[in-house]
Amino acid sequence: MKKLHTSQIQETVVHGGAKRKLLIAKDQGHSSSHLQTMNDAHLEPGETFEPHAHADSEEIFYFLEGYGEMTVDGETFDITPGGVIVIEKDEQHSVKNTGEETLRFITVRVLH
Protein backbone atom coordinates (compact mmCIF):
# COMPACT_ATOMS: atom_id res chain seq x y z
CA MET A 1 0.00 0.00 0.00
CA LYS A 2 1.10 3.53 -0.71
CA LYS A 3 -0.71 6.53 0.78
CA LEU A 4 0.12 10.12 -0.09
CA HIS A 5 -1.33 13.57 -0.54
CA THR A 6 -0.55 15.98 -3.38
CA SER A 7 0.48 18.63 -0.84
CA GLN A 8 3.51 16.41 -0.07
CA ILE A 9 4.70 16.29 -3.71
CA GLN A 10 6.88 18.95 -5.31
CA GLU A 11 5.73 20.31 -8.66
CA THR A 12 8.09 19.95 -11.65
CA VAL A 13 7.99 21.14 -15.27
CA VAL A 14 7.99 18.56 -18.07
CA HIS A 15 7.87 18.60 -21.88
CA GLY A 16 8.77 22.28 -22.04
CA GLY A 17 5.75 23.65 -20.20
CA ALA A 18 3.41 21.31 -18.36
CA LYS A 19 3.58 21.51 -14.59
CA ARG A 20 3.03 18.22 -12.82
CA LYS A 21 3.04 16.42 -9.55
CA LEU A 22 4.34 12.88 -10.08
CA LEU A 23 1.91 10.81 -8.00
CA ILE A 24 3.23 7.36 -8.88
CA ALA A 25 6.34 6.21 -10.73
CA LYS A 26 7.50 2.71 -11.60
CA ASP A 27 10.90 3.41 -10.05
CA GLN A 28 9.24 4.19 -6.70
CA GLY A 29 8.69 0.54 -5.81
CA HIS A 30 5.86 -0.43 -8.17
CA SER A 31 8.03 -2.81 -10.20
CA SER A 32 5.42 -5.59 -10.44
CA SER A 33 2.89 -3.26 -12.07
CA HIS A 34 2.54 -2.20 -15.71
CA LEU A 35 1.88 1.31 -14.45
CA GLN A 36 4.73 3.61 -15.50
CA THR A 37 3.55 6.96 -14.10
CA MET A 38 0.50 8.83 -12.84
CA ASN A 39 0.55 12.64 -12.82
CA ASP A 40 -1.63 15.52 -11.70
CA ALA A 41 -0.72 18.14 -14.34
CA HIS A 42 -1.80 21.58 -15.49
CA LEU A 43 -1.16 24.30 -18.06
CA GLU A 44 -1.94 27.97 -17.55
CA PRO A 45 -3.77 29.97 -20.27
CA GLY A 46 -1.73 30.08 -23.48
CA GLU A 47 0.77 27.46 -22.28
CA THR A 48 1.55 24.28 -24.20
CA PHE A 49 3.81 21.28 -23.88
CA GLU A 50 6.03 20.23 -26.74
CA PRO A 51 5.14 17.28 -28.97
CA HIS A 52 6.62 13.99 -27.87
CA ALA A 53 5.93 10.23 -28.02
CA HIS A 54 6.50 7.24 -25.74
CA ALA A 55 8.09 4.18 -27.35
CA ASP A 56 7.37 1.93 -24.36
CA SER A 57 3.85 2.86 -23.22
CA GLU A 58 0.33 4.11 -23.78
CA GLU A 59 -0.81 7.29 -22.05
CA ILE A 60 -4.30 8.15 -20.85
CA PHE A 61 -5.32 11.80 -20.39
CA TYR A 62 -8.34 12.65 -18.23
CA PHE A 63 -9.22 16.36 -18.38
CA LEU A 64 -10.62 17.78 -15.13
CA GLU A 65 -10.82 21.56 -15.61
CA GLY A 66 -10.35 24.10 -18.39
CA TYR A 67 -10.33 24.02 -22.18
CA GLY A 68 -7.71 23.33 -24.77
CA GLU A 69 -6.53 21.41 -27.78
CA MET A 70 -4.66 18.15 -28.07
CA THR A 71 -2.76 17.25 -31.20
CA VAL A 72 -2.10 13.56 -31.87
CA ASP A 73 -0.05 12.61 -34.94
CA GLY A 74 -1.00 15.91 -36.63
CA GLU A 75 -4.75 15.75 -35.88
CA THR A 76 -6.09 18.36 -33.42
CA PHE A 77 -9.00 17.76 -31.01
CA ASP A 78 -10.85 20.12 -28.66
CA ILE A 79 -10.58 19.11 -25.02
CA THR A 80 -13.09 19.91 -22.29
CA PRO A 81 -13.67 18.82 -18.68
CA GLY A 82 -14.60 15.14 -18.51
CA GLY A 83 -12.82 14.29 -21.76
CA VAL A 84 -10.57 11.24 -21.99
CA ILE A 85 -7.99 10.65 -24.72
CA VAL A 86 -5.89 7.48 -24.99
CA ILE A 87 -2.53 7.92 -26.72
CA GLU A 88 -1.17 4.71 -28.17
CA LYS A 89 2.49 3.73 -28.13
CA ASP A 90 4.62 5.91 -30.48
CA GLU A 91 1.86 8.48 -31.17
CA GLN A 92 3.23 12.05 -31.16
CA HIS A 93 1.11 14.24 -28.87
CA SER A 94 0.95 17.71 -27.33
CA VAL A 95 -1.56 19.79 -25.37
CA LYS A 96 -2.31 23.52 -25.47
CA ASN A 97 -4.46 25.53 -23.06
CA THR A 98 -6.73 27.66 -25.28
CA GLY A 99 -9.00 28.79 -22.44
CA GLU A 100 -8.92 31.58 -19.90
CA GLU A 101 -8.43 29.35 -16.85
CA THR A 102 -6.03 26.61 -15.77
CA LEU A 103 -6.26 23.40 -17.83
CA ARG A 104 -5.91 20.56 -15.30
CA PHE A 105 -5.60 16.89 -16.18
CA ILE A 106 -4.50 13.50 -14.91
CA THR A 107 -2.15 11.38 -17.00
CA VAL A 108 -1.51 7.66 -16.59
CA ARG A 109 1.22 5.85 -18.56
CA VAL A 110 1.00 2.08 -18.84
CA LEU A 111 3.91 -0.04 -20.12
CA HIS A 112 3.47 -2.50 -22.94
Steps between C-alpha positions, in 0.01 A plus 500: 500500500610853429319800649583859413355845455578741216603765754803278577619488136718766340385636165736464201490619138500242220488504119590868484198637684266266684517520877445171677501320827630146447257293708632155412811385315616150413840570655334578835445135589217403264717262297239222476247733337465606136434851626785730395382835640195687626505881502282788612591762236392844385564772243422867551317700228704511179750238620578182308726200532722395214411205277648171610431124485557201728659194339428275799148593614148625444386818673151586620398865546198585716412871485360642825480878452547754222502492121762431241618308199687174471690410187566131433705405193405830331125484575366761746209440741315736735527399864249580773442391861407132517678415175725195477758441227710183473836544327636179355866402504713718265224757431637857501288719729484847654249708696425873490285701741273713278273613784508779754549277805740226608477179294535216753531133412610161627735288291564128541773319303478123472791288372456254218 
